[in-house]
Amino acid sequence: MRIGVLALQGDFAEHQAVLESLGVQVSQVRLPSHLDGLQGLIIPGGESTTIGKLSDAFGLTPALREFSRDHAVWGTCAGAIFLARDAGKTQTLLGVMDIVIARNAFGRQVDSFEVDLRVPALVNSHGENPYYHAVFIRAPLIESIGKGVEVLAALDDGRIVAARQQRWLATSFHPELTPDFRFHSYFLELAK
């Protein structure tokens, strides 16, 4: 299996390291031709406006939309914003996932936090502990979901922080910054 990591900006190296530790071949994606032969793509955290501008500048945006039609794509933090159909601001979005997302919903960098989330999908797929320790850094929030979108995790107050629609996955947090690789394994199952 070969998975791509969008390597325009953000924490792509951390995702690559996790995937390689799971025995997956990884390609850094910077140009449309880099999508050839991939089974899936991770769009990392970073700054969503910058990711969109660079994607446009490198001619990647149409290629990413086309790739998303037939492949698994996972957006973490800024990557989740980039996948959304609406982020409440004029910026380049892939618009493939039927979610509305709020940027920096929890405040500034100093308001970053960690919390244990209950994620039943990880139990169903891997038969393990239902709790997942999530790292939120200037995190977005999934404000609403459309038809066919499944909530995978929410905070205790019900606010949505992880969702799946078909083979697309969005997480508000950063699974690549923890030693728990279950979300990456879950994504690899979607990409098969």
Secondary structure, DSSP 4 states (H G I P E B T S, - for coil): -EEEEE-SSSSHHHHHHHHHHTT-EEEEE-SGGGGTT-SEEEE-SS-HHHHHHHHHHTT-HHHHHHHHHHSEEEEETHHHHHHEEE-SSSS-----EEEEEETTTT-SGGG-EEEEEE-HHHHHHH---SEEEEEESS--EEEEE-TTPEEEEE-TT--EEEEEETTEEEESS-GGGSS--HHHHHHHHHH-
